[in-house]
Amino acid sequence: MTSLFSLCLLQYIRIGAVAQLRPHYYSETCSEAESVVRDVMKEALIREARSLASVMRFQFHDCFVNGCDASMLLDDTPTMLGEKLALANINSLRSYEVVDEAKEALEKVCPGVVSCADIIIMASRDAVALTGGPDWGVKLGRLDSLSASQEASDNVMPSPRANATFLIDLFAKFNLSAKDLVALSGSHSIGQARCFSIMFRLYNQSGTARPDPAIEPKFREKLNKLCPLNVDQNITGDLDATPVVFDNQYFKDLVSGSGFLNSDQTLFTFPETKGFVQQFSSDQEEFFKAFVEGMIKMGDLQVEQPGEVRRNCRVVNSHRPASANTCMSIEEMVNVCMKT
């Protein structure tokens, strides 16, 4: 009872503070946390391999919008437009149910302890490790946001049309280098993307009514067959030639002019990023090392704001303060914790 009360009280004391992230954060409060999440990811891999690629990208879509706080998992409410329908997410992000399953499993083992934000970080790492990529220790201890913002996501998340200059500038705002950009773009080593994301590349690059000249001709023929002008633009194509294996094939494809997205192929046509693409295409271990470094740096992104540990990743807890600016007294904290 005392330990549960202390954990609850600590959660409220931390509202408005930036979490101090560290490895093995749940070693005393939920020692099974990481193994529970990995087991759920293993089941997801068996059920649908593509779902791991989908979940892995949650970290990027979450952390770039007001820090790693699971805001992207919140469903819309009558008073809040969340991030699921943001331009970069609608009809693109999927497999939210995998995080739901991980949260449900964790709530059975250690209720109210593991945040949804931390689940995203663990699940993203597991998606990479379970598909042949590197494994690494993650820093944990994040809180979940009390709100989400479609506008915030629209203002930050890049378009598949983005060029390297735009991407370098964007990543720099988060203290991520050009090398980090290229390495993290390697997340496209697994998974698929929609025809919607490449129609302009195939038929009207930069308003020219012509295809992107950077696309290798035979690869362009393949894409034309997959995505003709009258196609259902939700049809998907592989992001690289080995879409269920996390490896450096993605970079080999870029070198050969076979990058699926404009935002991918531009990394090989821009001088500041081209060298990293070439390096990673010939040295998979160097890519893995840089990717892990980038994921850890991205996972450190935080914004000082109110937070909690949600019991359901899609909605905030009912006992939260009525306003993000509302402060509770110690007595109110105690009363809430005693009722939990």
Secondary structure, DSSP 8 states (H G I E B T S, - for coil): -HHHHHHHHHHHHTTTS----EETTTTTT-TTHHHHHHHHHHHHHHH-THHHHHHHTHHHHHHTTTSSSSGGG---BTTB--STTSTTTTTT---HHHHHHHHHHHHHHSTTTS-HHHHHHHHHHHHHHHTTS-----EE---EES---HHHHHHHS--TT--HHHHHHHHHTTT--HHHHHHHHGGGGS-EEEGGGTHHHHH-GGGSSS--TTS-HHHHHHHHHHS-TTS-TT-EEESSSSTTS-SSHHHHHHHTT--SSHHHHHHHHSHHHHHHHHHHHH-HHHHHHHHHHHHHHHHT------EE--SBTTB--TTS-SSTT----HHHHHHHHHH-
